[in-house]
Amino acid sequence: MGRAPERFEANDADDGGRAYFNLEGRESRPKRNDRPVKVRVAQARLTYTCKQVRVAKRRAFEETNEFKRLRRHRSGAEATNSQLARLGMKRLRVRGRRSVH
């Protein structure tokens, strides 16, 4: 995990904001390729939207054991459907139980 920002600014237009980080005394500066930050002489600015915050929270939750426990049944069903599709049973062309039997 990274360092806590020095200050925040809210952006009411898209419910996002900006976080400012003090870089004085740091040996290494943030790499432009790795992070979406704007680096100035002694300060870095990270701009984010509400959607980016939601996605980050969701992805963090998807890494937890609780999510994996809740998701395992769906994953098993999807694996079965995938195997059937590879055997040529992609789509059932009829509707209703009578037509299937």
VMD Tcl script that builds the backbone (N, CA, C; Angstrom):
set m [mol new atoms 303]
animate dup $m
set s [atomselect $m all]
$s set {name element resname resid chain x y z} {
  {N N MET 1 A 0.840 -1.175 0.000}
  {CA C MET 1 A 0.000 0.000 0.000}
  {C C MET 1 A 0.884 1.236 0.000}
  {N N GLY 2 A 0.373 2.300 -0.525}
  {CA C GLY 2 A 1.139 3.531 -0.662}
  {C C GLY 2 A 1.018 4.442 0.535}
  {N N ARG 3 A 1.517 5.632 0.363}
  {CA C ARG 3 A 1.469 6.640 1.416}
  {C C ARG 3 A 0.139 7.370 1.394}
  {N N ALA 4 A -0.232 7.911 2.541}
  {CA C ALA 4 A -1.459 8.697 2.637}
  {C C ALA 4 A -1.223 10.076 2.018}
  {N N PRO 5 A -2.223 10.630 1.349}
  {CA C PRO 5 A -2.054 11.953 0.741}
  {C C PRO 5 A -2.003 13.051 1.793}
  {N N GLU 6 A -1.378 14.160 1.407}
  {CA C GLU 6 A -1.279 15.319 2.294}
  {C C GLU 6 A -2.622 16.041 2.389}
  {N N ARG 7 A -3.348 16.139 1.257}
  {CA C ARG 7 A -4.653 16.806 1.267}
  {C C ARG 7 A -5.499 16.315 0.097}
  {N N PHE 8 A -6.807 16.556 0.202}
  {CA C PHE 8 A -7.784 16.180 -0.816}
  {C C PHE 8 A -8.510 17.414 -1.330}
  {N N GLU 9 A -8.986 17.336 -2.554}
  {CA C GLU 9 A -9.910 18.328 -3.110}
  {C C GLU 9 A -11.054 17.560 -3.757}
  {N N ALA 10 A -12.284 17.915 -3.415}
  {CA C ALA 10 A -13.445 17.271 -4.013}
  {C C ALA 10 A -13.805 17.946 -5.323}
  {N N ASN 11 A -14.289 17.160 -6.273}
  {CA C ASN 11 A -14.741 17.666 -7.565}
  {C C ASN 11 A -16.216 17.322 -7.690}
  {N N ASP 12 A -17.077 18.301 -7.574}
  {CA C ASP 12 A -18.522 18.055 -7.575}
  {C C ASP 12 A -19.064 17.681 -8.947}
  {N N ALA 13 A -18.352 17.990 -10.012}
  {CA C ALA 13 A -18.849 17.723 -11.366}
  {C C ALA 13 A -19.035 16.231 -11.615}
  {N N ASP 14 A -18.076 15.412 -11.205}
  {CA C ASP 14 A -18.189 13.971 -11.444}
  {C C ASP 14 A -18.047 13.164 -10.152}
  {N N ASP 15 A -18.207 13.801 -9.005}
  {CA C ASP 15 A -18.094 13.157 -7.694}
  {C C ASP 15 A -16.725 12.529 -7.476}
  {N N GLY 16 A -15.732 13.011 -8.162}
  {CA C GLY 16 A -14.372 12.523 -7.983}
  {C C GLY 16 A -13.589 13.492 -7.148}
  {N N GLY 17 A -12.310 13.565 -7.406}
  {CA C GLY 17 A -11.492 14.495 -6.659}
  {C C GLY 17 A -10.039 14.395 -7.030}
  {N N ARG 18 A -9.228 15.034 -6.214}
  {CA C ARG 18 A -7.788 15.027 -6.395}
  {C C ARG 18 A -7.147 14.773 -5.043}
  {N N ALA 19 A -6.064 14.018 -5.070}
  {CA C ALA 19 A -5.268 13.785 -3.876}
  {C C ALA 19 A -3.869 14.306 -4.157}
  {N N TYR 20 A -3.299 15.044 -3.201}
  {CA C TYR 20 A -1.969 15.629 -3.355}
  {C C TYR 20 A -1.008 14.947 -2.391}
  {N N PHE 21 A 0.155 14.580 -2.924}
  {CA C PHE 21 A 1.176 13.901 -2.143}
  {C C PHE 21 A 2.434 14.756 -2.108}
  {N N ASN 22 A 3.041 14.870 -0.933}
  {CA C ASN 22 A 4.284 15.612 -0.770}
  {C C ASN 22 A 5.442 14.678 -1.105}
  {N N LEU 23 A 6.316 15.100 -2.009}
  {CA C LEU 23 A 7.428 14.257 -2.452}
  {C C LEU 23 A 8.771 14.668 -1.867}
  {N N GLU 24 A 8.804 15.675 -1.012}
  {CA C GLU 24 A 10.070 16.122 -0.444}
  {C C GLU 24 A 10.663 15.026 0.432}
  {N N GLY 25 A 11.966 14.796 0.253}
  {CA C GLY 25 A 12.638 13.796 1.064}
  {C C GLY 25 A 12.485 12.379 0.562}
  {N N ARG 26 A 11.785 12.181 -0.531}
  {CA C ARG 26 A 11.632 10.833 -1.078}
  {C C ARG 26 A 12.785 10.543 -2.017}
  {N N GLU 27 A 13.285 9.334 -1.929}
  {CA C GLU 27 A 14.386 8.951 -2.807}
  {C C GLU 27 A 13.900 8.694 -4.229}
  {N N SER 28 A 12.740 8.076 -4.349}
  {CA C SER 28 A 12.239 7.749 -5.689}
  {C C SER 28 A 10.921 8.456 -5.937}
  {N N ARG 29 A 10.766 8.965 -7.091}
  {CA C ARG 29 A 9.527 9.626 -7.496}
  {C C ARG 29 A 8.605 8.603 -8.144}
  {N N PRO 30 A 7.279 8.838 -8.159}
  {CA C PRO 30 A 6.370 7.909 -8.831}
  {C C PRO 30 A 6.700 7.818 -10.316}
  {N N LYS 31 A 6.619 6.625 -10.848}
  {CA C LYS 31 A 6.898 6.423 -12.264}
  {C C LYS 31 A 5.663 6.756 -13.079}
  {N N ARG 32 A 5.816 7.498 -14.128}
  {CA C ARG 32 A 4.682 7.912 -14.948}
  {C C ARG 32 A 4.021 6.730 -15.629}
  {N N ASN 33 A 4.797 5.704 -15.975}
  {CA C ASN 33 A 4.228 4.563 -16.674}
  {C C ASN 33 A 3.353 3.713 -15.768}
  {N N ASP 34 A 3.663 3.696 -14.473}
  {CA C ASP 34 A 2.951 2.827 -13.544}
  {C C ASP 34 A 1.713 3.459 -12.932}
  {N N ARG 35 A 1.736 4.781 -12.737}
  {CA C ARG 35 A 0.638 5.415 -12.012}
  {C C ARG 35 A 0.138 6.650 -12.750}
  {N N PRO 36 A -1.149 6.919 -12.625}
  {CA C PRO 36 A -1.705 8.109 -13.295}
  {C C PRO 36 A -1.533 9.373 -12.455}
  {N N VAL 37 A -0.304 9.742 -12.180}
  {CA C VAL 37 A -0.051 10.934 -11.368}
  {C C VAL 37 A 0.661 11.988 -12.196}
  {N N LYS 38 A 0.417 13.232 -11.848}
  {CA C LYS 38 A 1.144 14.352 -12.434}
  {C C LYS 38 A 2.176 14.782 -11.405}
  {N N VAL 39 A 3.440 14.713 -11.754}
  {CA C VAL 39 A 4.514 15.025 -10.818}
  {C C VAL 39 A 5.017 16.433 -11.089}
  {N N ARG 40 A 5.063 17.221 -10.033}
  {CA C ARG 40 A 5.665 18.554 -10.097}
  {C C ARG 40 A 6.932 18.523 -9.266}
  {N N VAL 41 A 7.506 19.641 -8.967}
  {CA C VAL 41 A 8.802 19.678 -8.286}
  {C C VAL 41 A 8.753 18.948 -6.944}
  {N N ALA 42 A 7.842 19.295 -6.081}
  {CA C ALA 42 A 7.812 18.691 -4.748}
  {C C ALA 42 A 6.460 18.082 -4.424}
  {N N GLN 43 A 5.612 17.907 -5.430}
  {CA C GLN 43 A 4.259 17.435 -5.154}
  {C C GLN 43 A 3.763 16.581 -6.323}
  {N N ALA 44 A 2.978 15.561 -6.000}
  {CA C ALA 44 A 2.341 14.728 -7.017}
  {C C ALA 44 A 0.837 14.849 -6.846}
  {N N ARG 45 A 0.108 14.865 -7.975}
  {CA C ARG 45 A -1.350 15.003 -7.936}
  {C C ARG 45 A -1.969 13.798 -8.630}
  {N N LEU 46 A -2.914 13.167 -7.950}
  {CA C LEU 46 A -3.672 12.042 -8.497}
  {C C LEU 46 A -5.116 12.480 -8.662}
  {N N THR 47 A -5.618 12.479 -9.890}
  {CA C THR 47 A -7.009 12.840 -10.169}
  {C C THR 47 A -7.804 11.562 -10.384}
  {N N TYR 48 A -8.980 11.464 -9.776}
  {CA C TYR 48 A -9.800 10.261 -9.887}
  {C C TYR 48 A -11.268 10.635 -9.991}
  {N N THR 49 A -12.056 9.709 -10.547}
  {CA C THR 49 A -13.503 9.888 -10.648}
  {C C THR 49 A -14.198 8.927 -9.694}
  {N N CYS 50 A -15.479 9.139 -9.512}
  {CA C CYS 50 A -16.273 8.263 -8.651}
  {C C CYS 50 A -16.263 6.831 -9.192}
  {N N LYS 51 A -16.323 6.695 -10.505}
  {CA C LYS 51 A -16.314 5.366 -11.126}
  {C C LYS 51 A -15.005 4.639 -10.832}
  {N N GLN 52 A -13.885 5.338 -10.896}
  {CA C GLN 52 A -12.597 4.713 -10.611}
  {C C GLN 52 A -12.526 4.220 -9.174}
  {N N VAL 53 A -13.124 4.963 -8.258}
  {CA C VAL 53 A -13.146 4.539 -6.851}
  {C C VAL 53 A -13.998 3.287 -6.701}
  {N N ARG 54 A -15.178 3.262 -7.337}
  {CA C ARG 54 A -16.052 2.083 -7.270}
  {C C ARG 54 A -15.367 0.845 -7.838}
  {N N VAL 55 A -14.712 0.994 -8.971}
  {CA C VAL 55 A -14.035 -0.138 -9.612}
  {C C VAL 55 A -12.903 -0.649 -8.726}
  {N N ALA 56 A -12.143 0.260 -8.136}
  {CA C ALA 56 A -11.045 -0.150 -7.260}
  {C C ALA 56 A -11.564 -0.909 -6.044}
  {N N LYS 57 A -12.667 -0.446 -5.457}
  {CA C LYS 57 A -13.247 -1.150 -4.307}
  {C C LYS 57 A -13.756 -2.522 -4.702}
  {N N ARG 58 A -14.412 -2.603 -5.875}
  {CA C ARG 58 A -14.935 -3.892 -6.337}
  {C C ARG 58 A -13.799 -4.873 -6.598}
  {N N ARG 59 A -12.741 -4.417 -7.252}
  {CA C ARG 59 A -11.618 -5.308 -7.545}
  {C C ARG 59 A -10.918 -5.763 -6.278}
  {N N ALA 60 A -10.835 -4.895 -5.276}
  {CA C ALA 60 A -10.248 -5.290 -3.996}
  {C C ALA 60 A -11.116 -6.351 -3.324}
  {N N PHE 61 A -12.448 -6.202 -3.400}
  {CA C PHE 61 A -13.356 -7.198 -2.826}
  {C C PHE 61 A -13.248 -8.529 -3.565}
  {N N GLU 62 A -13.041 -8.484 -4.868}
  {CA C GLU 62 A -12.943 -9.717 -5.649}
  {C C GLU 62 A -11.708 -10.533 -5.291}
  {N N GLU 63 A -10.750 -9.942 -4.621}
  {CA C GLU 63 A -9.546 -10.658 -4.202}
  {C C GLU 63 A -9.705 -11.327 -2.832}
  {N N THR 64 A -10.811 -11.068 -2.130}
  {CA C THR 64 A -10.997 -11.614 -0.788}
  {C C THR 64 A -11.495 -13.053 -0.838}
  {N N ASN 65 A -11.294 -13.769 0.257}
  {CA C ASN 65 A -11.775 -15.150 0.364}
  {C C ASN 65 A -13.296 -15.201 0.396}
  {N N GLU 66 A -13.933 -14.187 0.953}
  {CA C GLU 66 A -15.399 -14.156 1.006}
  {C C GLU 66 A -15.997 -14.139 -0.401}
  {N N PHE 67 A -15.443 -13.316 -1.280}
  {CA C PHE 67 A -15.939 -13.264 -2.650}
  {C C PHE 67 A -15.738 -14.602 -3.340}
  {N N LYS 68 A -14.572 -15.209 -3.164}
  {CA C LYS 68 A -14.292 -16.492 -3.801}
  {C C LYS 68 A -15.235 -17.570 -3.291}
  {N N ARG 69 A -15.573 -17.516 -2.008}
  {CA C ARG 69 A -16.514 -18.491 -1.445}
  {C C ARG 69 A -17.905 -18.304 -2.040}
  {N N LEU 70 A -18.338 -17.056 -2.185}
  {CA C LEU 70 A -19.659 -16.788 -2.751}
  {C C LEU 70 A -19.725 -17.098 -4.245}
  {N N ARG 71 A -18.621 -16.988 -4.941}
  {CA C ARG 71 A -18.567 -17.122 -6.387}
  {C C ARG 71 A -18.341 -18.555 -6.870}
  {N N ARG 72 A -17.973 -19.476 -5.986}
  {CA C ARG 72 A -17.554 -20.801 -6.423}
  {C C ARG 72 A -18.640 -21.593 -7.134}
  {N N HIS 73 A -19.893 -21.457 -6.723}
  {CA C HIS 73 A -20.968 -22.209 -7.384}
  {C C HIS 73 A -21.166 -21.715 -8.819}
  {N N ARG 74 A -21.143 -20.404 -9.009}
  {CA C ARG 74 A -21.290 -19.853 -10.350}
  {C C ARG 74 A -20.116 -20.273 -11.232}
  {N N SER 75 A -18.921 -20.273 -10.671}
  {CA C SER 75 A -17.740 -20.669 -11.433}
  {C C SER 75 A -17.848 -22.120 -11.893}
  {N N GLY 76 A -18.369 -22.982 -11.034}
  {CA C GLY 76 A -18.549 -24.391 -11.408}
  {C C GLY 76 A -19.545 -24.554 -12.539}
  {N N ALA 77 A -20.652 -23.802 -12.494}
  {CA C ALA 77 A -21.656 -23.875 -13.556}
  {C C ALA 77 A -21.097 -23.340 -14.870}
  {N N GLU 78 A -20.342 -22.254 -14.799}
  {CA C GLU 78 A -19.744 -21.692 -16.010}
  {C C GLU 78 A -18.736 -22.656 -16.623}
  {N N ALA 79 A -17.989 -23.365 -15.798}
  {CA C ALA 79 A -17.021 -24.342 -16.308}
  {C C ALA 79 A -17.741 -25.481 -17.022}
  {N N THR 80 A -18.849 -25.938 -16.452}
  {CA C THR 80 A -19.631 -27.001 -17.093}
  {C C THR 80 A -20.167 -26.542 -18.435}
  {N N ASN 81 A -20.722 -25.351 -18.487}
  {CA C ASN 81 A -21.241 -24.820 -19.752}
  {C C ASN 81 A -20.132 -24.657 -20.779}
  {N N SER 82 A -18.961 -24.254 -20.355}
  {CA C SER 82 A -17.841 -24.090 -21.263}
  {C C SER 82 A -17.418 -25.427 -21.863}
  {N N GLN 83 A -17.380 -26.456 -21.043}
  {CA C GLN 83 A -17.024 -27.784 -21.546}
  {C C GLN 83 A -18.070 -28.293 -22.531}
  {N N LEU 84 A -19.341 -28.078 -22.249}
  {CA C LEU 84 A -20.399 -28.505 -23.162}
  {C C LEU 84 A -20.316 -27.749 -24.488}
  {N N ALA 85 A -19.985 -26.473 -24.436}
  {CA C ALA 85 A -19.864 -25.678 -25.659}
  {C C ALA 85 A -18.739 -26.208 -26.541}
  {N N ARG 86 A -17.654 -26.658 -25.911}
  {CA C ARG 86 A -16.545 -27.212 -26.691}
  {C C ARG 86 A -16.907 -28.545 -27.330}
  {N N LEU 87 A -17.912 -29.219 -26.787}
  {CA C LEU 87 A -18.372 -30.483 -27.366}
  {C C LEU 87 A -19.442 -30.279 -28.433}
  {N N GLY 88 A -19.791 -29.025 -28.717}
  {CA C GLY 88 A -20.761 -28.735 -29.765}
  {C C GLY 88 A -22.165 -28.456 -29.261}
  {N N MET 89 A -22.364 -28.390 -27.982}
  {CA C MET 89 A -23.699 -28.149 -27.422}
  {C C MET 89 A -23.801 -26.691 -26.978}
  {N N LYS 90 A -23.704 -25.794 -27.942}
  {CA C LYS 90 A -23.655 -24.377 -27.598}
  {C C LYS 90 A -25.015 -23.792 -27.263}
  {N N ARG 91 A -26.011 -24.038 -28.101}
  {CA C ARG 91 A -27.301 -23.403 -27.890}
  {C C ARG 91 A -28.411 -24.411 -28.166}
  {N N LEU 92 A -29.363 -24.429 -27.278}
  {CA C LEU 92 A -30.524 -25.280 -27.461}
  {C C LEU 92 A -31.494 -24.566 -28.391}
  {N N ARG 93 A -31.847 -25.166 -29.503}
  {CA C ARG 93 A -32.626 -24.504 -30.547}
  {C C ARG 93 A -34.134 -24.594 -30.341}
  {N N VAL 94 A -34.582 -25.248 -29.291}
  {CA C VAL 94 A -36.023 -25.379 -29.030}
  {C C VAL 94 A -36.338 -24.770 -27.679}
  {N N ARG 95 A -37.640 -24.566 -27.415}
  {CA C ARG 95 A -38.065 -24.009 -26.145}
  {C C ARG 95 A -39.015 -24.967 -25.453}
  {N N GLY 96 A -38.902 -25.021 -24.152}
  {CA C GLY 96 A -39.819 -25.846 -23.369}
  {C C GLY 96 A -39.301 -27.243 -23.129}
  {N N ARG 97 A -39.775 -27.830 -22.035}
  {CA C ARG 97 A -39.306 -29.156 -21.636}
  {C C ARG 97 A -39.771 -30.240 -22.606}
  {N N ARG 98 A -40.986 -30.138 -23.129}
  {CA C ARG 98 A -41.501 -31.151 -24.052}
  {C C ARG 98 A -40.633 -31.270 -25.311}
  {N N SER 99 A -40.209 -30.161 -25.813}
  {CA C SER 99 A -39.416 -30.161 -27.040}
  {C C SER 99 A -38.016 -30.732 -26.815}
  {N N VAL 100 A -37.499 -30.606 -25.605}
  {CA C VAL 100 A -36.164 -31.091 -25.322}
  {C C VAL 100 A -36.149 -32.617 -25.262}
  {N N HIS 101 A -37.155 -33.232 -24.667}
  {CA C HIS 101 A -37.183 -34.696 -24.521}
  {C C HIS 101 A -37.619 -35.333 -25.764}
}
mol reanalyze $m
mol bondsrecalc $m
mol representation Tube
mol addrep $m
